[in-house]
Amino acid sequence: MKKLSIGSVAVDPPLLSAPMAGYTTAPFRALLRHFGGVGLIATEMVSARSFVYMDAAGDGHPERLWGVADEPRPLAVQIWDNVPETLEETAARLVSEYRVSVIDINFGCPAKRIAGSSASGSYLLRDPQKVGDLVGRVAKRIAPTPVTAKIRLGLTADSINAADVAQAVEGAGGAALTVHGRTAAQMYRGRADWEAIARVKDYLKKIPLIGNGDITTPEEGIARLRDWPVDGIMIGRAAAAHPWIFHQIAEGLAGRPIPPAPTVKEQHALLLHHFDLVLDRFGEEKGTILMRKWACDWSHGRFGGRAFRAAVSAVKDAASFRDLVDRFFSDAASAE
């Protein structure tokens, strides 16, 4: 099995969960730990600007940091902004007050709110020097806590510059680089280009390269680490629907048989357990709404899934949610 260290942080196994807005909440992170196999778990991405403004106003800190102070380590927090002082201050506070293991800076998000009006995320890929400056400022401020960067291949197919950005990140003191194998213009369309990810490795002298994009099965995860010159892999959307995928990959990497996915009955219980965690964190109204997407994700490929997704997407209270889930998984179990 490949060994991965990000600065002084050992990532064992070399499997990372991607920061995903609306998904990598404290309850989901607990679910990942239940299965195991994740070498480094990440929070949702946090707006550095919101952190600074809320703190100055005495309004506490962004709710996405709920639970972070007391969770097992290692744990990464991803932040975003385009102002060095704001990123520096937020990173320093996260290290001193929350004791986070790794600070990751987002240079890959293509969402309009971030890459458009806020001129952050993937917008910054147009200026590798700016990326390097931001990484360097934060790395210097919070040393020896490692600073990493997550990028895309470039803004468009005609402006692929991941190699230039990679060199800027490493030269500025970045401890690792994650490359998602799409351009910002692609959003999540098409297929991730792992050949393009692999080419970035030639431009890194010391720091590890982590590949990300379209790893949907444990076999694919194992093959990416075996066949491509990456030091680790990061999984996002597939883990939302199959949080056990990290455990499956870890077992395969260790030379053991890949465990089967949980049975329908087990997944039924797991989804309701996750729901209980979400209710404890967010309350009934918000928690039920948040769980709609999880229920939809777990229903794909099952008998009656389309009708279930239509029904559960409109549910508003916990009792109705549980009733729909119970009936759906009962029918799914009978159909298998």
C-alpha positions in Angstrom: 0.0 0.0 0.0 1.3 3.5 -0.8 2.3 5.6 2.1 1.0 9.2 2.3 2.0 12.0 4.6 0.9 15.6 4.4 3.5 17.4 6.3 3.8 15.6 9.6 0.2 14.2 9.3 0.2 10.5 8.4 -2.8 9.7 6.1 -3.3 6.0 6.5 -4.7 4.5 4.3 -4.1 7.1 1.5 -7.8 7.7 1.1 -9.4 11.2 1.7 -13.0 12.3 1.8 -13.7 15.3 -0.3 -15.1 18.5 1.3 -18.7 18.8 0.0 -21.1 21.6 0.9 -24.3 20.2 2.4 -22.8 16.8 2.7 -19.7 16.5 4.8 -21.5 17.6 8.0 -20.7 16.4 11.4 -23.3 13.5 11.2 -21.9 12.3 7.9 -18.3 12.5 9.2 -19.5 10.3 12.1 -21.0 7.8 9.6 -17.6 7.7 7.7 -15.8 6.9 11.0 -18.4 4.2 11.7 -17.2 2.3 8.6 -13.6 3.3 8.8 -11.0 3.3 6.0 -10.7 7.1 5.6 -7.2 8.3 6.2 -8.3 12.0 6.3 -11.8 13.3 6.7 -12.7 16.9 5.7 -15.4 19.2 6.7 -17.6 21.2 4.4 -15.8 24.2 2.9 -15.9 27.3 5.2 -16.0 30.9 4.0 -13.0 32.6 5.6 -14.8 36.0 5.1 -17.9 34.7 7.0 -15.6 33.4 9.8 -13.9 36.8 10.2 -17.1 38.9 9.9 -19.1 36.7 12.3 -16.3 36.7 14.8 -15.9 40.5 14.7 -19.6 40.9 15.2 -19.7 38.5 18.2 -21.9 36.1 16.3 -19.8 33.0 16.9 -18.4 31.1 14.0 -19.9 29.4 10.9 -22.2 26.5 11.7 -20.2 24.3 9.4 -17.6 24.2 12.2 -20.0 22.6 14.6 -18.5 19.5 16.2 -15.0 20.1 14.8 -13.3 20.9 18.1 -14.2 17.5 19.6 -13.9 15.1 16.7 -11.1 12.5 16.3 -8.0 13.5 14.4 -6.7 13.8 11.8 -9.3 16.3 10.4 -9.0 18.8 7.6 -10.9 22.0 7.2 -11.2 23.6 3.8 -11.4 27.4 3.6 -12.0 29.8 0.7 -11.5 33.4 -0.1 -9.2 35.6 -2.2 -7.9 38.0 0.4 -4.6 36.8 2.1 -5.2 38.5 5.4 -8.7 36.9 5.7 -7.4 33.4 4.9 -4.5 33.9 7.2 -6.6 35.0 10.1 -9.2 32.2 9.7 -6.5 29.5 9.3 -4.7 30.7 12.4 -7.8 30.7 14.5 -8.8 27.2 13.2 -5.4 25.9 14.3 -5.3 27.6 17.6 -8.9 27.2 18.7 -10.1 24.1 16.8 -6.7 22.3 16.6 -7.3 21.2 13.0 -4.8 18.8 11.5 -4.7 20.3 7.9 -5.9 23.5 6.4 -7.0 23.1 2.7 -7.5 26.1 0.5 -10.2 25.8 -2.2 -9.1 26.7 -5.7 -11.4 24.3 -7.5 -15.0 25.2 -6.8 -16.8 26.3 -10.0 -20.0 27.4 -8.3 -21.1 30.9 -9.5 -21.4 32.3 -6.0 -17.8 31.4 -5.3 -16.0 31.5 -8.6 -18.2 34.3 -9.9 -19.3 37.1 -7.6 -16.7 36.2 -5.0 -13.8 35.8 -7.4 -12.5 32.8 -5.4 -12.4 29.1 -5.9 -11.6 28.1 -9.5 -11.6 31.8 -10.5 -8.1 32.0 -9.0 -6.7 29.4 -11.4 -6.3 32.1 -14.0 -3.4 33.5 -11.8 -1.0 30.8 -10.5 1.1 33.5 -8.9 -1.9 34.6 -6.8 -2.6 31.0 -5.8 1.0 30.6 -4.7 0.9 33.9 -2.7 -2.3 32.8 -0.9 -0.9 29.4 -0.1 2.4 30.9 1.0 0.9 33.5 3.3 -1.2 30.9 5.1 1.5 28.3 5.3 3.9 30.8 6.9 1.3 32.0 9.4 0.3 28.5 10.7 3.5 26.5 10.4 4.0 23.7 11.2 0.4 22.8 10.5 0.3 21.8 6.8 -1.5 23.7 4.1 -2.8 22.0 1.1 -4.6 23.1 -2.1 -7.4 21.6 -4.2 -7.6 22.7 -7.8 -9.0 21.7 -11.2 -7.2 21.2 -14.4 -7.8 24.8 -15.4 -10.7 27.1 -16.2 -11.5 25.7 -19.7 -10.1 23.1 -22.1 -8.2 25.9 -23.8 -6.6 27.1 -20.6 -5.3 24.0 -18.8 -2.6 25.2 -16.4 -2.6 22.7 -13.5 1.1 22.2 -13.9 1.8 25.9 -13.4 -0.5 26.0 -10.4 1.1 22.9 -9.0 4.5 24.5 -9.1 3.2 27.6 -7.5 1.6 25.7 -4.7 4.8 23.6 -4.0 7.1 26.6 -4.3 5.0 28.6 -1.8 5.3 25.9 0.9 2.1 23.8 0.2 2.2 20.4 1.7 0.1 18.5 -0.8 -2.0 19.1 -3.9 -5.3 17.6 -4.9 -6.3 17.7 -8.6 -9.9 17.2 -9.7 -9.7 15.9 -13.3 -12.1 18.4 -14.9 -12.0 22.0 -15.8 -14.1 24.6 -14.1 -16.2 25.0 -17.2 -17.1 21.3 -17.2 -18.6 21.6 -13.7 -19.4 17.9 -13.1 -20.2 17.0 -16.7 -18.2 14.5 -18.7 -15.5 12.3 -17.3 -12.6 13.1 -15.1 -9.3 13.0 -17.0 -6.9 10.9 -15.0 -4.2 11.2 -17.7 -4.2 14.9 -17.2 -4.1 14.4 -13.4 -1.1 12.1 -13.8 0.9 14.6 -15.9 0.9 17.0 -12.9 3.1 14.6 -11.0 6.0 15.4 -13.3 5.9 19.0 -12.1 6.0 18.2 -8.3 9.4 17.6 -6.7 8.5 16.8 -3.1 4.9 17.1 -2.2 2.3 14.4 -2.8 -0.3 14.4 -5.5 -3.9 13.4 -4.7 -6.2 12.5 -7.5 -10.0 13.2 -7.5 -12.9 12.5 -9.8 -15.2 9.7 -10.9 -14.1 7.0 -8.4 -17.4 5.2 -8.1 -16.5 1.7 -7.0 -13.9 0.1 -4.7 -12.3 -1.5 -7.7 -11.9 1.8 -9.4 -10.3 3.3 -6.3 -7.8 0.5 -6.0 -6.9 0.7 -9.7 -6.4 4.5 -9.5 -3.8 4.0 -6.8 -2.2 1.0 -8.5 -2.1 2.3 -12.1 -1.6 6.0 -11.8 1.3 8.1 -10.3 -0.8 9.5 -7.5 0.0 9.3 -3.8 -3.6 9.2 -2.6 -7.1 9.5 -3.8 -10.0 11.7 -2.8 -13.6 10.6 -3.1 -16.7 12.8 -2.9 -20.0 12.1 -4.5 -19.7 8.3 -4.5 -19.1 8.4 -0.8 -22.3 10.3 -0.2 -24.3 7.4 -1.6 -21.9 4.7 -0.4 -20.1 5.8 2.7 -18.7 2.3 3.1 -16.6 2.6 -0.1 -13.5 3.7 1.9 -13.6 0.6 4.0 -13.9 -1.5 0.9 -11.0 0.1 -0.8 -8.8 0.0 2.3 -9.4 -3.8 2.7 -8.6 -4.3 -1.0 -5.4 -2.2 -0.6 -4.4 -4.4 2.3 -4.6 -7.5 0.2 -7.8 -8.7 1.7 -11.1 -9.5 -0.2 -13.3 -6.5 -0.8 -16.2 -6.7 1.6 -19.7 -6.6 0.1 -21.8 -3.5 0.5 -24.2 -3.6 3.4 -27.4 -5.5 2.8 -30.7 -3.7 2.1 -31.7 -4.3 5.7 -28.4 -2.9 7.0 -28.6 0.1 4.7 -32.2 0.7 6.0 -30.9 0.8 9.6 -27.9 2.9 8.6 -30.0 5.6 6.9 -32.3 5.9 9.9 -29.3 6.1 12.2 -27.9 8.9 10.0 -31.3 10.6 10.2 -31.2 10.4 14.0 -27.8 12.1 14.0 -29.0 14.8 11.7 -32.1 15.5 13.8 -29.9 15.8 16.9 -27.7 18.3 15.1 -30.2 20.4 13.0 -33.7 19.8 14.6 -36.7 18.2 12.9 -37.6 20.8 10.3 -34.2 21.5 8.9 -32.9 17.9 9.5 -35.8 16.3 7.6 -35.2 18.6 4.6 -31.4 17.9 4.7 -32.0 14.2 4.7 -34.1 14.2 1.6 -31.0 14.2 -0.6 -29.4 11.3 1.3 -32.5 9.2 1.0 -32.6 9.9 -2.8 -28.9 9.1 -3.1 -29.4 5.7 -1.4 -32.4 4.8 -3.5 -30.8 4.8 -7.0 -30.8 1.5 -8.7 -33.5 0.0 -6.4 -37.0 -1.2 -7.2 -39.4 1.7 -6.9 -36.6 4.3 -6.5 -38.1 6.9 -8.9 -41.5 7.0 -7.1 -39.7 7.0 -3.7 -37.5 10.0 -4.7 -40.5 12.0 -5.8 -42.3 11.3 -2.5 -39.4 11.8 -0.1 -38.4 15.1 -1.8 -41.6 16.6 -0.6 -41.6 15.2 3.0 -41.4 17.8 5.8 -41.6 15.9 9.1 -39.6 13.1 10.8 -42.5 10.7 11.1 -43.4 10.9 7.4 -39.8 10.5 6.5 -39.3 7.4 8.5 -42.6 5.9 7.2 -41.5 6.4 3.6 -38.1 5.0 4.2 -39.5 2.0 6.0 -41.9 1.2 3.2 -39.3 1.7 0.5 -36.6 -0.5 2.0 -39.2 -3.2 2.8 -40.3 -3.3 -0.8 -36.6 -3.1 -2.0 -35.7 -6.1 0.2 -38.7 -8.1 -1.1 -37.6 -7.4 -4.7 -34.1 -8.7 -4.2 
